[in-house]
């Protein structure tokens, strides 16, 4: 539970980092990186979704 809270906090501060720590360099990371570059809010939303699913 504490690890998930820390992951979500990282996902809000820097979305690709939170996803990278959970999945590594898989497709979820690249999707999150692209969404963060295109717009910060979509990156946050996807990162929180990817971490909690």
PyMOL Python script that loads the backbone (N, CA, C, O; Angstrom):
from pymol import cmd

cmd.read_pdbstr("""\
ATOM      1  N   UNK A   1       0.821  -1.200   0.000  1.00  0.00           N
ATOM      2  CA  UNK A   1       0.000   0.000   0.000  1.00  0.00           C
ATOM      3  C   UNK A   1       0.862   1.260   0.000  1.00  0.00           C
ATOM      4  O   UNK A   1       0.591   2.193  -0.756  1.00  0.00           O
ATOM      5  N   UNK A   2       1.889   1.296   0.833  1.00  0.00           N
ATOM      6  CA  UNK A   2       2.753   2.482   0.886  1.00  0.00           C
ATOM      7  C   UNK A   2       3.503   2.672  -0.424  1.00  0.00           C
ATOM      8  O   UNK A   2       3.707   3.800  -0.871  1.00  0.00           O
ATOM      9  N   UNK A   3       3.914   1.561  -1.041  1.00  0.00           N
ATOM     10  CA  UNK A   3       4.622   1.666  -2.320  1.00  0.00           C
ATOM     11  C   UNK A   3       3.705   2.230  -3.395  1.00  0.00           C
ATOM     12  O   UNK A   3       4.147   3.014  -4.234  1.00  0.00           O
ATOM     13  N   UNK A   4       2.448   1.846  -3.382  1.00  0.00           N
ATOM     14  CA  UNK A   4       1.500   2.375  -4.362  1.00  0.00           C
ATOM     15  C   UNK A   4       1.296   3.868  -4.158  1.00  0.00           C
ATOM     16  O   UNK A   4       1.218   4.617  -5.133  1.00  0.00           O
ATOM     17  N   UNK A   5       1.209   4.307  -2.928  1.00  0.00           N
ATOM     18  CA  UNK A   5       1.042   5.738  -2.645  1.00  0.00           C
ATOM     19  C   UNK A   5       2.247   6.526  -3.134  1.00  0.00           C
ATOM     20  O   UNK A   5       2.097   7.612  -3.693  1.00  0.00           O
ATOM     21  N   UNK A   6       3.439   5.984  -2.928  1.00  0.00           N
ATOM     22  CA  UNK A   6       4.649   6.659  -3.404  1.00  0.00           C
ATOM     23  C   UNK A   6       4.678   6.679  -4.928  1.00  0.00           C
ATOM     24  O   UNK A   6       5.056   7.685  -5.529  1.00  0.00           O
ATOM     25  N   UNK A   7       4.281   5.573  -5.558  1.00  0.00           N
ATOM     26  CA  UNK A   7       4.224   5.527  -7.024  1.00  0.00           C
ATOM     27  C   UNK A   7       3.238   6.548  -7.576  1.00  0.00           C
ATOM     28  O   UNK A   7       3.524   7.206  -8.576  1.00  0.00           O
ATOM     29  N   UNK A   8       2.087   6.686  -6.940  1.00  0.00           N
ATOM     30  CA  UNK A   8       1.083   7.648  -7.400  1.00  0.00           C
ATOM     31  C   UNK A   8       1.597   9.072  -7.212  1.00  0.00           C
ATOM     32  O   UNK A   8       1.380   9.925  -8.073  1.00  0.00           O
ATOM     33  N   UNK A   9       2.271   9.336  -6.105  1.00  0.00           N
ATOM     34  CA  UNK A   9       2.842  10.666  -5.877  1.00  0.00           C
ATOM     35  C   UNK A   9       3.887  10.982  -6.941  1.00  0.00           C
ATOM     36  O   UNK A   9       3.921  12.098  -7.459  1.00  0.00           O
ATOM     37  N   UNK A  10       4.729  10.026  -7.269  1.00  0.00           N
ATOM     38  CA  UNK A  10       5.708  10.225  -8.341  1.00  0.00           C
ATOM     39  C   UNK A  10       5.022  10.427  -9.689  1.00  0.00           C
ATOM     40  O   UNK A  10       5.493  11.201 -10.522  1.00  0.00           O
ATOM     41  N   UNK A  11       3.913   9.730  -9.896  1.00  0.00           N
ATOM     42  CA  UNK A  11       3.181   9.869 -11.158  1.00  0.00           C
ATOM     43  C   UNK A  11       2.588  11.261 -11.305  1.00  0.00           C
ATOM     44  O   UNK A  11       2.448  11.762 -12.420  1.00  0.00           O
ATOM     45  N   UNK A  12       2.242  11.886 -10.195  1.00  0.00           N
ATOM     46  CA  UNK A  12       1.696  13.239 -10.265  1.00  0.00           C
ATOM     47  C   UNK A  12       2.814  14.259 -10.488  1.00  0.00           C
ATOM     48  O   UNK A  12       2.642  15.220 -11.238  1.00  0.00           O
ATOM     49  N   UNK A  13       3.949  14.050  -9.840  1.00  0.00           N
ATOM     50  CA  UNK A  13       5.062  14.995  -9.972  1.00  0.00           C
ATOM     51  C   UNK A  13       5.745  14.849 -11.330  1.00  0.00           C
ATOM     52  O   UNK A  13       5.950  15.835 -12.038  1.00  0.00           O
ATOM     53  N   UNK A  14       6.094  13.622 -11.684  1.00  0.00           N
ATOM     54  CA  UNK A  14       6.773  13.347 -12.955  1.00  0.00           C
ATOM     55  C   UNK A  14       6.230  12.030 -13.512  1.00  0.00           C
ATOM     56  O   UNK A  14       6.755  10.960 -13.206  1.00  0.00           O
ATOM     57  N   UNK A  15       5.179  12.112 -14.327  1.00  0.00           N
ATOM     58  CA  UNK A  15       4.459  10.903 -14.763  1.00  0.00           C
ATOM     59  C   UNK A  15       5.312   9.794 -15.371  1.00  0.00           C
ATOM     60  O   UNK A  15       5.134   8.637 -14.989  1.00  0.00           O
ATOM     61  N   UNK A  16       6.228  10.079 -16.293  1.00  0.00           N
ATOM     62  CA  UNK A  16       6.996   8.959 -16.868  1.00  0.00           C
ATOM     63  C   UNK A  16       7.862   8.227 -15.834  1.00  0.00           C
ATOM     64  O   UNK A  16       8.091   7.025 -15.963  1.00  0.00           O
ATOM     65  N   UNK A  17       8.334   8.931 -14.831  1.00  0.00           N
ATOM     66  CA  UNK A  17       9.162   8.279 -13.813  1.00  0.00           C
ATOM     67  C   UNK A  17       8.353   7.262 -13.010  1.00  0.00           C
ATOM     68  O   UNK A  17       8.835   6.161 -12.740  1.00  0.00           O
ATOM     69  N   UNK A  18       7.140   7.619 -12.631  1.00  0.00           N
ATOM     70  CA  UNK A  18       6.299   6.687 -11.894  1.00  0.00           C
ATOM     71  C   UNK A  18       5.994   5.433 -12.688  1.00  0.00           C
ATOM     72  O   UNK A  18       6.007   4.329 -12.145  1.00  0.00           O
ATOM     73  N   UNK A  19       5.719   5.601 -13.968  1.00  0.00           N
ATOM     74  CA  UNK A  19       5.427   4.446 -14.825  1.00  0.00           C
ATOM     75  C   UNK A  19       6.700   3.630 -15.068  1.00  0.00           C
ATOM     76  O   UNK A  19       6.652   2.401 -15.101  1.00  0.00           O
ATOM     77  N   UNK A  20       7.830   4.307 -15.238  1.00  0.00           N
ATOM     78  CA  UNK A  20       9.093   3.605 -15.462  1.00  0.00           C
ATOM     79  C   UNK A  20       9.461   2.727 -14.266  1.00  0.00           C
ATOM     80  O   UNK A  20       9.937   1.606 -14.447  1.00  0.00           O
ATOM     81  N   UNK A  21       9.245   3.223 -13.054  1.00  0.00           N
ATOM     82  CA  UNK A  21       9.583   2.436 -11.872  1.00  0.00           C
ATOM     83  C   UNK A  21       8.702   1.196 -11.742  1.00  0.00           C
ATOM     84  O   UNK A  21       9.120   0.199 -11.155  1.00  0.00           O
ATOM     85  N   UNK A  22       7.496   1.252 -12.281  1.00  0.00           N
ATOM     86  CA  UNK A  22       6.594   0.098 -12.195  1.00  0.00           C
ATOM     87  C   UNK A  22       6.801  -0.882 -13.352  1.00  0.00           C
ATOM     88  O   UNK A  22       6.815  -2.094 -13.137  1.00  0.00           O
ATOM     89  N   UNK A  23       6.962  -0.370 -14.576  1.00  0.00           N
ATOM     90  CA  UNK A  23       6.991  -1.232 -15.765  1.00  0.00           C
ATOM     91  C   UNK A  23       8.351  -1.320 -16.449  1.00  0.00           C
ATOM     92  O   UNK A  23       8.563  -2.218 -17.264  1.00  0.00           O
ATOM     93  N   UNK A  24       9.264  -0.430 -16.145  1.00  0.00           N
ATOM     94  CA  UNK A  24      10.524  -0.397 -16.877  1.00  0.00           C
ATOM     95  C   UNK A  24      10.320   0.264 -18.225  1.00  0.00           C
ATOM     96  O   UNK A  24       9.468   1.142 -18.361  1.00  0.00           O
ATOM     97  N   UNK A  25      11.084  -0.142 -19.217  1.00  0.00           N
ATOM     98  CA  UNK A  25      11.044   0.506 -20.535  1.00  0.00           C
ATOM     99  C   UNK A  25      10.065  -0.193 -21.472  1.00  0.00           C
ATOM    100  O   UNK A  25      10.361  -0.370 -22.654  1.00  0.00           O
ATOM    101  N   UNK A  26       8.927  -0.583 -20.968  1.00  0.00           N
ATOM    102  CA  UNK A  26       7.920  -1.231 -21.798  1.00  0.00           C
ATOM    103  C   UNK A  26       7.050  -0.182 -22.468  1.00  0.00           C
ATOM    104  O   UNK A  26       7.293   1.017 -22.328  1.00  0.00           O
ATOM    105  N   UNK A  27       6.042  -0.628 -23.191  1.00  0.00           N
ATOM    106  CA  UNK A  27       5.203   0.266 -23.988  1.00  0.00           C
ATOM    107  C   UNK A  27       4.436   1.266 -23.114  1.00  0.00           C
ATOM    108  O   UNK A  27       4.151   2.376 -23.564  1.00  0.00           O
ATOM    109  N   UNK A  28       4.097   0.893 -21.876  1.00  0.00           N
ATOM    110  CA  UNK A  28       3.386   1.820 -20.995  1.00  0.00           C
ATOM    111  C   UNK A  28       4.210   3.076 -20.727  1.00  0.00           C
ATOM    112  O   UNK A  28       3.671   4.182 -20.670  1.00  0.00           O
ATOM    113  N   UNK A  29       5.517   2.897 -20.562  1.00  0.00           N
ATOM    114  CA  UNK A  29       6.404   4.040 -20.324  1.00  0.00           C
ATOM    115  C   UNK A  29       6.407   4.980 -21.518  1.00  0.00           C
ATOM    116  O   UNK A  29       6.320   6.197 -21.351  1.00  0.00           O
ATOM    117  N   UNK A  30       6.505   4.427 -22.717  1.00  0.00           N
ATOM    118  CA  UNK A  30       6.586   5.268 -23.912  1.00  0.00           C
ATOM    119  C   UNK A  30       5.270   5.997 -24.172  1.00  0.00           C
ATOM    120  O   UNK A  30       5.274   7.148 -24.609  1.00  0.00           O
ATOM    121  N   UNK A  31       4.145   5.333 -23.906  1.00  0.00           N
ATOM    122  CA  UNK A  31       2.848   6.005 -24.040  1.00  0.00           C
ATOM    123  C   UNK A  31       2.766   7.164 -23.059  1.00  0.00           C
ATOM    124  O   UNK A  31       2.326   8.256 -23.418  1.00  0.00           O
ATOM    125  N   UNK A  32       3.188   6.929 -21.821  1.00  0.00           N
ATOM    126  CA  UNK A  32       3.140   7.973 -20.810  1.00  0.00           C
ATOM    127  C   UNK A  32       4.072   9.127 -21.170  1.00  0.00           C
ATOM    128  O   UNK A  32       3.713  10.291 -20.988  1.00  0.00           O
ATOM    129  N   UNK A  33       5.251   8.819 -21.675  1.00  0.00           N
ATOM    130  CA  UNK A  33       6.194   9.862 -22.074  1.00  0.00           C
ATOM    131  C   UNK A  33       5.614  10.718 -23.197  1.00  0.00           C
ATOM    132  O   UNK A  33       5.714  11.944 -23.162  1.00  0.00           O
ATOM    133  N   UNK A  34       5.014  10.076 -24.187  1.00  0.00           N
ATOM    134  CA  UNK A  34       4.409  10.805 -25.299  1.00  0.00           C
ATOM    135  C   UNK A  34       3.253  11.685 -24.819  1.00  0.00           C
ATOM    136  O   UNK A  34       3.146  12.844 -25.220  1.00  0.00           O
ATOM    137  N   UNK A  35       2.394  11.137 -23.966  1.00  0.00           N
ATOM    138  CA  UNK A  35       1.272  11.923 -23.445  1.00  0.00           C
ATOM    139  C   UNK A  35       1.759  13.093 -22.590  1.00  0.00           C
ATOM    140  O   UNK A  35       1.155  14.166 -22.613  1.00  0.00           O
ATOM    141  N   UNK A  36       2.836  12.899 -21.841  1.00  0.00           N
ATOM    142  CA  UNK A  36       3.373  13.978 -21.021  1.00  0.00           C
ATOM    143  C   UNK A  36       3.975  15.072 -21.891  1.00  0.00           C
ATOM    144  O   UNK A  36       3.851  16.255 -21.572  1.00  0.00           O
ATOM    145  N   UNK A  37       4.618  14.693 -22.977  1.00  0.00           N
ATOM    146  CA  UNK A  37       5.179  15.695 -23.895  1.00  0.00           C
ATOM    147  C   UNK A  37       4.057  16.485 -24.566  1.00  0.00           C
ATOM    148  O   UNK A  37       4.160  17.700 -24.732  1.00  0.00           O
ATOM    149  N   UNK A  38       2.987  15.792 -24.950  1.00  0.00           N
ATOM    150  CA  UNK A  38       1.873  16.464 -25.620  1.00  0.00           C
ATOM    151  C   UNK A  38       1.060  17.329 -24.663  1.00  0.00           C
ATOM    152  O   UNK A  38       0.507  18.353 -25.064  1.00  0.00           O
ATOM    153  N   UNK A  39       0.989  16.924 -23.420  1.00  0.00           N
ATOM    154  CA  UNK A  39       0.240  17.686 -22.423  1.00  0.00           C
ATOM    155  C   UNK A  39       0.450  17.060 -21.059  1.00  0.00           C
ATOM    156  O   UNK A  39       0.320  15.846 -20.903  1.00  0.00           O
ATOM    157  N   UNK A  40       0.766  17.863 -20.091  1.00  0.00           N
ATOM    158  CA  UNK A  40       1.123  17.337 -18.773  1.00  0.00           C
ATOM    159  C   UNK A  40      -0.027  16.582 -18.107  1.00  0.00           C
ATOM    160  O   UNK A  40       0.191  15.527 -17.512  1.00  0.00           O
ATOM    161  N   UNK A  41      -1.243  17.109 -18.201  1.00  0.00           N
ATOM    162  CA  UNK A  41      -2.411  16.504 -17.549  1.00  0.00           C
ATOM    163  C   UNK A  41      -2.736  15.123 -18.124  1.00  0.00           C
ATOM    164  O   UNK A  41      -2.980  14.202 -17.344  1.00  0.00           O
ATOM    165  N   UNK A  42      -2.753  14.931 -19.448  1.00  0.00           N
ATOM    166  CA  UNK A  42      -2.992  13.576 -19.959  1.00  0.00           C
ATOM    167  C   UNK A  42      -1.921  12.585 -19.490  1.00  0.00           C
ATOM    168  O   UNK A  42      -2.223  11.414 -19.260  1.00  0.00           O
ATOM    169  N   UNK A  43      -0.693  13.040 -19.350  1.00  0.00           N
ATOM    170  CA  UNK A  43       0.364  12.174 -18.841  1.00  0.00           C
ATOM    171  C   UNK A  43       0.105  11.742 -17.416  1.00  0.00           C
ATOM    172  O   UNK A  43       0.331  10.584 -17.065  1.00  0.00           O
ATOM    173  N   UNK A  44      -0.368  12.661 -16.590  1.00  0.00           N
ATOM    174  CA  UNK A  44      -0.690  12.341 -15.196  1.00  0.00           C
ATOM    175  C   UNK A  44      -1.838  11.344 -15.135  1.00  0.00           C
ATOM    176  O   UNK A  44      -1.781  10.360 -14.399  1.00  0.00           O
ATOM    177  N   UNK A  45      -2.871  11.606 -15.908  1.00  0.00           N
ATOM    178  CA  UNK A  45      -4.047  10.725 -15.890  1.00  0.00           C
ATOM    179  C   UNK A  45      -3.652   9.311 -16.311  1.00  0.00           C
ATOM    180  O   UNK A  45      -4.044   8.339 -15.665  1.00  0.00           O
ATOM    181  N   UNK A  46      -2.882   9.194 -17.383  1.00  0.00           N
ATOM    182  CA  UNK A  46      -2.483   7.866 -17.847  1.00  0.00           C
ATOM    183  C   UNK A  46      -1.552   7.190 -16.841  1.00  0.00           C
ATOM    184  O   UNK A  46      -1.664   5.986 -16.609  1.00  0.00           O
ATOM    185  N   UNK A  47      -0.647   7.941 -16.250  1.00  0.00           N
ATOM    186  CA  UNK A  47       0.296   7.356 -15.289  1.00  0.00           C
ATOM    187  C   UNK A  47      -0.446   6.805 -14.069  1.00  0.00           C
ATOM    188  O   UNK A  47      -0.148   5.702 -13.610  1.00  0.00           O
ATOM    189  N   UNK A  48      -1.395   7.556 -13.551  1.00  0.00           N
ATOM    190  CA  UNK A  48      -2.158   7.076 -12.391  1.00  0.00           C
ATOM    191  C   UNK A  48      -2.975   5.855 -12.776  1.00  0.00           C
ATOM    192  O   UNK A  48      -3.075   4.903 -12.000  1.00  0.00           O
ATOM    193  N   UNK A  49      -3.563   5.874 -13.972  1.00  0.00           N
ATOM    194  CA  UNK A  49      -4.320   4.712 -14.453  1.00  0.00           C
ATOM    195  C   UNK A  49      -3.417   3.492 -14.592  1.00  0.00           C
ATOM    196  O   UNK A  49      -3.775   2.402 -14.145  1.00  0.00           O
ATOM    197  N   UNK A  50      -2.248   3.666 -15.207  1.00  0.00           N
ATOM    198  CA  UNK A  50      -1.349   2.542 -15.450  1.00  0.00           C
ATOM    199  C   UNK A  50      -0.826   1.957 -14.141  1.00  0.00           C
ATOM    200  O   UNK A  50      -0.641   0.744 -14.041  1.00  0.00           O
ATOM    201  N   UNK A  51      -0.591   2.785 -13.155  1.00  0.00           N
ATOM    202  CA  UNK A  51      -0.054   2.304 -11.885  1.00  0.00           C
ATOM    203  C   UNK A  51      -1.130   1.587 -11.079  1.00  0.00           C
ATOM    204  O   UNK A  51      -0.837   0.602 -10.401  1.00  0.00           O
ATOM    205  N   UNK A  52      -2.355   2.060 -11.140  1.00  0.00           N
ATOM    206  CA  UNK A  52      -3.413   1.477 -10.298  1.00  0.00           C
ATOM    207  C   UNK A  52      -4.124   0.299 -10.949  1.00  0.00           C
ATOM    208  O   UNK A  52      -4.846  -0.425 -10.264  1.00  0.00           O
ATOM    209  N   UNK A  53      -3.945   0.083 -12.254  1.00  0.00           N
ATOM    210  CA  UNK A  53      -4.662  -1.035 -12.895  1.00  0.00           C
ATOM    211  C   UNK A  53      -4.093  -2.375 -12.534  1.00  0.00           C
ATOM    212  O   UNK A  53      -4.591  -3.402 -12.996  1.00  0.00           O
TER     213      UNK A  53
END
""", "prot")
cmd.dss("prot")
cmd.show_as("cartoon", "prot")
cmd.util.cbc("prot")
cmd.orient("prot")
